[in-house]
């Protein structure tokens, strides 16, 4: 399942980039991500819940061009990949967030395909809105 959202945030691209690449801070953007742990090999381990179902994965950064682009992919666990693209806008930064997420086996069966899609859409919206709030209201 692919999802893409964009939003304009009244903050410089450098400031937005600093938040989205600081994984402990990023984890605070949604209650659905329980923990992000940085590992010694440059990977990160993610623990989350989708509709009450625990899921985990390990991810690596595949591209990082501060302050305009950041991409990742999972290397084990729940399959996903995504990107952040930041472009200067008149009053701040246009933030484009995209993710491709393949639900773990059994998750779709438990939740149903439409409910899973709705949940991921809400998660993406929550992350972007909380990012905006964090950067504009401090």
N, C-alpha and C positions, 0 to 999 in steps of 0.2 A: 504494500500500500504506500502510495506516494502522497505527500502533503507539502504544501508550500504556502507560506504566509509572508506578508510584508507590513511594515509599520514605519512611521517616521517618529524619531525620538529627538527631543531637544537636548542633544549632547553631541560633542565632537566624536568622530569615528574612533579616535584613540581611546577615549573613555569607554565607549561601548565595547570595543575590542578587548580592553583590559578585563571587563566583567565576564564576557562570554568565554574567555580562555582561562580564567581562574576557576577551576572546577569546584573547589569547595564553596565559592561564592555562587557559582551557577546552580549548585544543588539547592540553594535557598530560594530559587525562583519558582519552585513548585513543591507541594507536599507529597507528590507522587514519587519523587526521587528520594529514596530513603538515605542513600549514602553513595558518595563517589570517593574511591580510594586510589591514590596515585601509587603505582608500583615502581620498583627499582629499574625495570627495563623500559621505562618511558610509556608504558601503557597505563590505562585507568580501568578500575573495576567498578561497575555500576550495579546498584541494587535499587529496584523500583517495584511498584505495584500497579497493575493494570486491572481495574475492577476488583481489587482485593486479592488478585493472584500475584504472588511474588515472581519476579523475573530478574535475571542477572545476565551481564555480558561484560566482556573485556573489549576495550576499544583502543585504537591508535589514531594519532593525527596523521592525515595523509598529505595535507597541504596547509601551509600557514604563511600568509603574506600580510603582516601587520601594516596598517590597520584595516585592510580591505577584504580579506578572505581567510576563511578557516574551514577545513573539511576534515571529516573523520569517517572511520568505518569500524564495525565490530570485527573481532578476530576469533571470538568464541562466544558461546551462549546465544542469546536472542540476536538474530541477524538484523542489523540496521546500518545505515550510512546517512550522512547528511552534510549540509554546508550552511555557513553564514556568509552573506555578502553585505558589505557595508559601503555605501556611497554617500559622499557629502550631499546634503540637501540644503535648501534655502534657510531653513530654521533648525538645522541639526544634521541628522544622519538618517538615510533611508536604510532600514534593516530588512533584509530578506532572509528568511529561515526556511530551509527545506529539509525534509527527512523522508527516507524510505525505510519502512519498518515491516519486517516479516514476523507475524506473531509466532511465538513458540508453539510447538505442537501441543494441541489440546486447549490452548487459550481461546482460540476462535470458537471451538466447539462449546466451551463453557460459557462464553460471553455472547456468542452469535456475531456474525460478521458485521452487521450494521451497528451493533452496540460497541464493538471494538473500534470501528472507524470513528464513531462519534466520540469515544473516549480519547483517542489520539488527537482528533481535531481540538477538543477542549484542552488537552494538555498543551498543545502548541500555542493556542490562544492565551492560556494562563501564563506560560513562560514569557511571551512577548509583552503582555500587559504588565506583568511584574517587573520585567526588565525596564520598561518605560517608567514605571513608578519609582523603582530603585534609583534610576539615573536622574530623574527630574525632581523628585521630592527628597532625595538623600536618604 
